[in-house]
């Protein structure tokens, strides 16, 4: 079944599908009543009605297929509508109802915890369009990867090509959301695929005799050539033969993936196969699905059909036909044949599907935000950006900043009054570097960067369970940075209010020592502080540059412009803030 893309009125399409579903359900109900009546009459009075029962059974199966197909369309359109609602939430940065990816929070990671990559109001909520656990894990892994310009450029090429294919992006996500609702672990299924399934040549006898014998027995009974009791004898003999493969089919049924999972893979494979692609990376990800000898979508549709039959063998309709025609043998034969030819491809395809899910997420995010900034990767150790904003802030309220770290600059010392935007700015720099590493455009009008490894130290809290104070936690964090520096790694660090857990004298001495130590390494970055005394280092250290955020106090109100400025902060607002909170100074 193919879904039409580009439907403008999804709600109207959904209503039509629902009306069709009601009609199919009513038709199926009355046909079922007719089948029961035909069967009763055929078995008790007029055997000819058994033939009517069989014909109506075929029609009943057809109606079931039509009903299920229509139900898939309903689920598909429901998801498209929900995706539109979620898109509106993301654009307004109302992210509280979206998957937070909190299971990926890692306080030991070089930057993930400080930059709100996961958790409430996080970057993951903004970019995630994956639909299953493995796809979500891969996307989270990409978000936490080390900075790699080559990988970033590869992803950027793919995102640029995919973002224009809006119908593909929407349909790919909607199919997954519609059908892959209760994903079942596939470990046992993949183990079963590796097992050698035996088909005994003797099984061909009941495979052939079952359908032909069943038809002859029924026709003979219908035309009263034999007594109806012979039908019962035929069914009893069938039970004996069917018991030969009962265990095999039951085992296969228990470990088969959910039908929705296979249906999703089938739809995805079909979409991927049909795409006309230009980029080498996307062609590489498409290649496993377009084999010269077969198409993955056809193989997966075949598996979907077998899975449906295996998992519905105790359905009333299947039981009747199985007892009459021994169709378990046909199902087992087709399953063994499929397994021998295609079993080795399934696990590989699932890995590729995860890559497609992650790229679809990135491309959908890029399209949704209409990101246009081109990233310029430089061989120099610089960072230069214009109108840089934080992606998690409401676009209508976010304030952009221009920023430049020159090759010769090692330390940008950032001072400013409370709540003026120092920490947010450093997070803005860091999270945009994460976006760039994902192959996405940053939230800026221009962005040029060298190849750095990112490191942050911002959220350092105490841990009563481990008897760790916030000051010790910060020192442990700084030790991680120093280890990276000693190893010669080119690091861009973002350190917020360093050594804030100790007294002023020790903090200033320690901060100056750390600045000099980091300057002698292959690292550079931003250090924020309230210790204005440290700004004097610019006079003696040519690699240190002062930047600051300011505030103005008028009529007992503090005003911020959130714009970064050259030089140290000329005034602070802590005194006024304390007054506004009720602290009275003598």
C-alpha positions in Angstrom: 0.0 0.0 0.0 1.3 3.5 -0.9 0.3 6.6 0.9 -0.1 9.8 -1.0 2.3 12.5 0.2 1.6 16.2 0.1 -2.0 16.0 1.2 -2.9 19.5 2.3 -5.9 18.7 4.4 -4.8 15.8 6.6 -7.9 16.1 8.8 -10.2 15.8 5.9 -8.3 12.7 4.6 -8.5 11.3 8.1 -12.3 11.8 8.2 -12.7 10.0 4.9 -10.6 7.1 6.1 -12.7 6.8 9.2 -16.0 6.8 7.3 -14.6 4.0 5.0 -13.5 2.1 8.1 -17.0 2.2 9.6 -18.5 0.9 6.3 -16.0 -2.0 6.1 -16.6 -2.9 9.8 -20.4 -3.1 9.2 -20.0 -5.1 6.0 -17.6 -7.5 7.7 -20.1 -8.0 10.6 -23.0 -8.9 8.4 -20.9 -11.1 6.2 -19.7 -13.0 9.4 -23.3 -13.6 10.4 -24.0 -15.0 6.9 -20.9 -17.3 7.2 -22.0 -18.7 10.6 -25.5 -19.3 9.2 -24.1 -21.0 6.1 -21.8 -23.2 8.1 -24.6 -24.3 10.5 -27.0 -25.1 7.6 -24.3 -26.8 5.6 -23.4 -29.1 8.5 -26.9 -29.9 9.6 -29.2 -29.8 6.6 -27.9 -28.8 3.2 -24.2 -29.5 2.6 -24.3 -27.2 -0.5 -24.2 -24.3 2.0 -20.6 -25.3 2.9 -19.6 -24.1 -0.5 -21.3 -20.7 0.2 -19.5 -20.6 3.5 -16.1 -21.1 1.8 -16.8 -18.4 -0.8 -18.0 -15.9 1.8 -14.9 -16.8 3.8 -12.7 -15.6 1.0 -14.7 -12.4 0.7 -14.4 -12.0 4.5 -10.6 -12.3 4.3 -10.6 -9.7 1.6 -12.6 -7.3 3.8 -10.2 -7.9 6.6 -7.3 -6.9 4.4 -9.2 -3.8 3.2 -10.0 -2.9 6.8 -6.4 -3.3 8.0 -5.1 -1.3 5.1 -7.6 1.5 5.8 -6.7 1.3 9.5 -3.0 1.8 8.6 -4.0 4.9 6.6 -5.9 6.2 9.7 -2.9 5.7 11.9 -0.7 7.3 9.3 -2.8 10.5 9.1 -3.2 10.7 12.9 0.6 10.8 13.2 1.0 13.4 10.5 -1.5 15.6 12.4 0.4 15.0 15.7 3.7 15.8 14.0 2.3 19.2 12.9 1.3 20.0 16.4 4.7 19.0 17.7 6.4 21.1 15.0 4.4 24.1 16.3 5.6 23.4 19.9 9.2 23.1 18.8 9.0 26.4 16.9 7.7 28.2 20.0 10.2 26.2 22.1 7.4 24.6 24.2 9.3 21.3 24.6 7.9 19.9 27.8 5.8 17.2 26.2 8.5 15.9 23.9 10.9 13.0 24.6 13.7 14.4 26.8 16.2 11.7 26.2 17.0 11.9 29.9 18.5 8.3 29.8 21.4 9.7 27.9 22.4 12.3 30.5 26.1 11.8 31.4 27.6 14.1 34.0 31.1 12.8 33.1 30.8 13.7 29.5 33.1 16.5 28.3 30.2 18.8 27.5 26.8 17.1 27.2 25.5 17.9 30.7 26.4 21.6 30.7 25.0 22.3 27.3 21.5 20.9 27.9 21.8 18.2 25.2 19.4 15.9 27.1 16.8 16.4 29.7 14.0 19.0 30.1 14.1 21.8 27.6 17.0 20.2 25.7 18.5 20.1 22.3 17.5 16.4 22.0 13.8 17.5 22.3 14.3 20.0 19.5 16.0 17.7 16.9 14.8 14.2 17.7 12.4 12.6 15.1 13.5 9.0 15.7 10.8 6.4 16.5 12.6 3.5 18.2 15.2 2.8 20.9 18.1 2.0 18.6 17.5 5.0 16.4 17.3 7.3 19.4 20.5 5.8 20.8 22.4 6.4 17.6 21.2 10.0 17.4 22.2 10.6 21.0 25.6 9.0 20.3 26.1 11.4 17.4 25.3 14.3 19.7 28.0 13.2 22.1 30.6 12.4 19.5 34.0 14.1 19.5 34.3 17.0 17.1 35.2 15.6 13.7 35.2 17.9 10.7 35.2 15.1 8.1 32.2 13.4 9.7 30.5 16.7 10.1 31.0 17.6 6.4 29.7 14.2 5.4 26.5 14.6 7.5 26.1 18.2 6.3 26.0 17.1 2.7 23.4 14.5 3.5 21.3 16.9 5.5 21.4 19.5 2.8 20.1 17.0 0.2 17.4 15.5 2.5 16.0 18.7 3.9 14.4 19.6 0.6 12.6 16.2 0.4 9.8 17.3 2.8 7.3 14.6 1.7 9.9 11.9 2.3 10.9 13.2 5.7 7.2 13.5 6.9 6.2 10.1 5.5 9.3 8.3 6.9 8.7 9.6 10.4 4.9 9.1 10.2 5.2 5.5 9.1 7.5 4.7 12.1 5.3 6.5 14.6 2.1 4.8 13.2 3.3 1.2 13.2 6.3 0.9 15.5 4.5 1.7 18.7 5.4 -1.3 20.9 8.8 -2.4 19.6 9.8 -5.9 20.5 13.4 -6.9 21.2 14.8 -8.8 18.3 17.8 -10.6 19.9 16.0 -14.0 19.8 14.7 -13.3 16.3 18.2 -12.7 14.9 19.5 -15.8 16.8 16.7 -17.8 15.2 17.6 -16.5 11.7 21.1 -17.9 12.2 19.8 -21.4 13.0 19.5 -23.9 10.2 15.8 -24.7 9.7 15.3 -28.3 8.4 12.6 -29.1 5.8 12.0 -32.8 5.6 11.3 -34.0 2.1 8.4 -36.1 3.4 6.6 -32.8 4.2 5.9 -32.3 0.5 3.3 -35.1 0.8 0.9 -33.3 3.2 1.9 -30.0 1.5 0.4 -31.2 -1.8 -2.3 -33.6 -0.4 -3.7 -31.1 2.1 -5.2 -28.5 -0.3 -6.2 -30.9 -3.0 -7.6 -33.5 -0.6 -9.5 -30.8 1.3 -11.1 -29.5 -1.8 -12.2 -33.0 -3.0 -13.6 -33.9 0.4 -15.6 -30.7 0.6 -16.9 -31.0 -2.9 -17.9 -34.7 -2.4 -19.7 -33.8 0.8 -21.4 -30.8 -0.8 -22.8 -33.0 -3.6 -23.6 -35.7 -1.1 -21.2 -38.2 -2.7 -19.9 -39.0 0.8 -21.3 -38.7 4.3 -20.4 -35.5 6.2 -18.6 -37.7 8.7 -15.8 -38.1 6.2 -15.0 -34.4 6.6 -14.5 -35.0 10.3 -12.2 -38.0 9.6 -10.2 -35.8 7.2 -9.8 -33.1 9.9 -8.6 -35.7 12.5 -6.0 -37.1 10.0 -4.9 -33.5 9.4 -4.3 -33.0 13.1 -1.8 -35.9 13.0 0.2 -34.4 10.1 0.0 -30.8 11.4 1.5 -31.9 14.7 4.7 -32.7 12.9 5.5 -29.0 12.4 3.5 -27.5 15.2 6.6 -26.9 17.4 8.6 -25.3 14.6 5.9 -22.8 13.7 5.1 -22.1 17.4 8.7 -21.3 18.1 8.9 -19.0 15.0 5.7 -17.2 16.0 7.0 -16.5 19.6 10.2 -14.8 18.5 8.9 -12.9 15.4 9.2 -9.1 15.7 5.9 -7.3 16.1 4.1 -7.0 12.8 4.2 -3.2 13.1 8.0 -3.3 13.3 8.3 -5.3 10.1 5.6 -3.1 8.4 7.7 0.0 9.3 10.9 -1.5 7.9 9.0 -2.5 4.7 7.7 1.1 4.2 11.0 2.6 5.0 12.8 0.3 2.6 10.3 1.1 -0.2 10.8 4.9 0.3 14.6 4.6 0.4 14.7 2.4 -2.8 12.6 4.9 -4.7 14.8 8.0 -3.9 17.0 9.6 -6.5 20.1 10.6 -4.6 23.2 12.6 -5.5 25.4 12.5 -2.4 27.9 9.7 -2.0 27.1 9.2 1.7 23.3 8.8 1.0 24.0 6.5 -1.9 26.1 4.4 0.4 23.2 4.2 2.9 20.8 3.4 0.1 22.9 0.6 -1.5 22.0 -2.3 0.9 18.3 -1.8 0.0 18.8 -1.9 -3.8 20.5 -5.2 -4.5 20.8 -6.4 -8.1 18.9 -9.6 -7.3 16.2 -8.3 -5.0 14.6 -5.2 -3.3 14.6 -5.1 0.4 11.1 -3.8 0.5 9.8 -6.9 -1.3 11.7 -9.2 1.1 10.3 -7.3 4.1 6.7 -7.4 2.8 7.1 -11.1 2.4 8.3 -11.4 6.0 5.4 -9.2 7.1 2.9 -11.6 5.5 4.6 -14.6 7.1 4.8 -12.9 10.4 1.1 -12.0 10.2 0.1 -15.6 9.5 2.4 -17.1 12.1 1.1 -14.8 14.8 -2.6 -15.4 13.8 -2.5 -19.2 13.5 -5.1 -19.5 16.3 -7.5 -17.1 14.6 -10.8 -18.7 14.0 -10.6 -18.3 10.2 -7.1 -19.6 10.0 -8.0 -22.6 12.2 -10.9 -23.6 9.9 -8.8 -23.3 6.7 -5.8 -25.0 8.4 -7.9 -28.0 9.5 -9.4 -28.4 6.1 -6.4 -27.7 3.8 -3.3 -28.1 6.1 -2.0 -24.7 5.2 0.6 -24.8 8.0 2.8 -26.9 5.7 2.6 -24.2 3.0 3.4 -21.5 5.6 6.4 -23.6 7.0 7.7 -24.3 3.5 7.6 -20.6 2.6 9.2 -19.5 5.9 12.1 -22.0 5.5 12.6 -20.9 1.9 12.6 -17.2 2.9 15.0 -17.8 5.8 17.6 -19.6 3.6 17.6 -16.8 1.0 17.4 -13.6 3.1 18.0 -14.2 6.8 21.5 -12.7 6.6 20.3 -9.2 5.6 17.9 -8.3 8.4 20.3 -7.3 11.1 22.4 -5.3 8.7 19.3 -3.4 7.4 18.2 -2.5 10.9 21.6 -0.8 11.5 21.1 1.2 8.3 17.6 2.1 9.2 19.0 3.7 12.4 21.3 5.8 10.3 18.4 6.9 8.2 16.3 7.7 11.2 19.1 10.0 12.6 19.6 11.7 9.3 15.9 12.2 8.9 15.9 13.8 12.4 18.7 16.2 11.4 17.2 17.1 8.0 13.7 17.6 9.5 15.1 19.9 12.1 17.1 21.8 9.5 14.0 22.2 7.3 11.8 23.1 10.2 14.1 25.9 11.4 15.1 26.9 7.9 18.8 26.9 8.8 20.9 28.5 6.1 24.3 29.4 7.7 27.3 27.8 5.9 30.0 26.4 8.2 33.6 27.3 7.3 36.0 24.8 8.7 39.4 26.5 9.1 42.9 25.0 9.5 43.6 27.8 12.0 42.7 27.6 15.7 40.1 30.3 15.5 36.4 30.8 16.2 34.6 33.6 14.3 30.8 34.0 14.2 28.2 36.7 13.6 24.7 37.0 15.1 25.1 33.8 17.1 22.0 32.8 19.1 21.0 30.0 21.4 18.8 27.4 19.6 16.8 26.6 22.8 15.7 30.3 23.2 12.5 31.5 21.6 13.6 32.9 18.2 11.5 36.0 18.8 13.3 36.8 22.0 16.9 35.5 21.4 19.6 38.2 21.1 22.4 37.5 18.6 26.1 38.2 19.3 29.2 38.6 17.2 32.3 36.8 18.6 35.9 36.2 17.5 38.7 34.3 19.1 41.9 35.0 17.0 44.7 32.5 16.4 46.9 34.3 18.9 44.2 34.6 21.6 44.3 31.8 24.2 41.9 33.1 26.8 38.8 35.2 26.6 38.1 36.5 30.1 34.4 37.1 30.4 33.1 39.4 33.2 29.7 40.9 33.8 27.0 41.5 36.3 24.6 38.9 37.5 22.0 37.6 35.0 23.6 39.6 32.2 24.0 36.6 30.0 27.6 35.3 30.5 26.7 31.6 31.1 24.0 31.6 28.4 26.5 33.0 25.9 29.0 30.3 26.6 26.3 27.7 26.3 25.4 29.3 23.0 28.9 28.9 21.7 29.1 25.3 22.9 25.7 24.1 21.7 26.2 25.6 18.2 29.5 23.7 17.9 27.5 20.5 18.7 25.1 21.4 15.9 28.0 22.0 13.5 29.5 18.6 14.5 26.1 17.0 13.6 26.3 18.4 10.1 23.7 21.1 10.9 23.9 24.8 10.3 24.5 26.8 13.4 22.1 29.5 14.6 24.1 32.3 13.2 24.6 34.4 10.0 28.2 33.2 9.7 30.3 30.7 11.4 34.0 29.9 11.0 35.8 27.5 13.3 39.0 25.5 13.7 39.0 21.8 14.6 38.6 21.7 18.4 37.5 19.2 21.0 34.8 20.8 23.2 35.0 20.8 27.0 32.8 22.6 29.5 32.7 23.1 33.3 29.5 24.9 34.4 27.2 22.7 36.4 29.3 21.4 39.2 27.1 20.3 42.1 27.7 18.4 45.4 26.8 14.8 45.7 25.9 13.7 49.2 25.8 10.0 48.2 29.4 10.2 47.1 30.5 12.8 49.8 31.6 15.2 47.1 31.4 18.9 47.5 30.6 21.3 44.6 34.2 22.7 44.9 35.8 19.3 44.7 33.5 18.4 41.8 34.7 21.5 40.0 38.4 20.6 40.7 37.8 17.1 39.4 36.3 18.6 36.2 39.2 21.0 35.8 41.6 18.0 36.2 39.9 16.4 33.2 40.6 19.5 31.1 44.2 19.6 32.3 44.7 15.9 31.3 43.4 16.7 27.8 45.8 19.7 27.7 48.7 17.6 28.8 47.9 15.1 26.0 48.2 17.9 23.5 44.6 17.9 22.4 43.3 21.0 20.7 40.5 21.9 23.1 38.0 24.8 23.1 37.0 25.1 26.8 34.1 27.0 28.4 34.6 27.5 32.1 31.9 29.3 34.1 32.8 31.2 37.3 35.8 29.0 38.1 36.8 28.1 41.6 33.7 29.8 43.0 33.7 27.4 46.0 36.6 29.0 47.7 37.7 32.4 49.2 38.5 35.4 47.0 42.2 35.4 47.6 42.7 31.7 46.8 40.2 31.9 43.9 42.1 34.8 42.2 45.5 33.1 42.7 44.2 29.7 41.5 42.4 31.3 38.5 45.6 33.1 37.4 47.7 30.0 37.7 45.1 28.0 35.7 45.0 30.6 32.9 48.8 30.5 32.6 48.9 26.7 32.6 46.2 26.4 29.9 47.9 29.1 27.8 51.0 26.9 27.5 48.9 24.1 26.0 47.1 23.5 22.7 43.9 24.8 24.3 41.9 28.0 24.2 38.6 29.1 25.4 36.3 31.3 27.5 36.5 31.7 31.3 33.8 33.7 33.1 34.4 35.3 36.5 33.1 37.9 38.9 36.7 38.6 40.0 37.3 41.9 38.1 40.9 41.8 39.4 41.7 39.1 36.9 40.9 41.5 34.0 44.2 43.3 34.8 46.0 40.3 33.3 45.3 41.6 29.8 48.0 44.2 30.5 50.7 41.5 31.0 49.4 38.6 29.0 49.1 39.2 25.3 47.1 36.0 24.7 44.3 37.1 27.1 41.4 39.3 25.9 38.7 40.9 28.1 35.0 40.6 27.0 32.0 41.5 29.1 28.2 41.8 29.5 26.7 44.9 31.0 23.6 46.0 32.8 21.9 49.4 33.6 20.0 50.4 36.7 17.1 52.9 36.3 14.3 53.6 38.6 15.1 50.6 40.8 15.0 48.3 37.8 17.9 46.4 36.2 18.0 46.3 32.4 20.1 43.9 30.3 20.9 44.1 26.5 22.6 40.7 26.5 25.2 42.0 24.0 28.8 41.0 24.4 31.3 44.0 24.5 35.0 44.4 24.4 36.8 45.1 27.7 36.1 44.3 31.3 32.7 45.0 32.9 32.7 48.5 34.3 30.1 47.9 37.0 28.3 45.0 38.8 24.7 44.8 40.0 24.9 42.3 43.0 24.5 45.1 45.5 21.3 46.4 43.8 19.9 42.9 43.4 20.3 42.2 47.1 18.6 45.5 47.9 15.7 44.6 45.6 15.4 41.2 47.4 15.1 43.0 50.8 18.6 43.0 52.2 19.2 46.3 54.0 22.6 47.8 53.9 23.8 50.0 56.8 
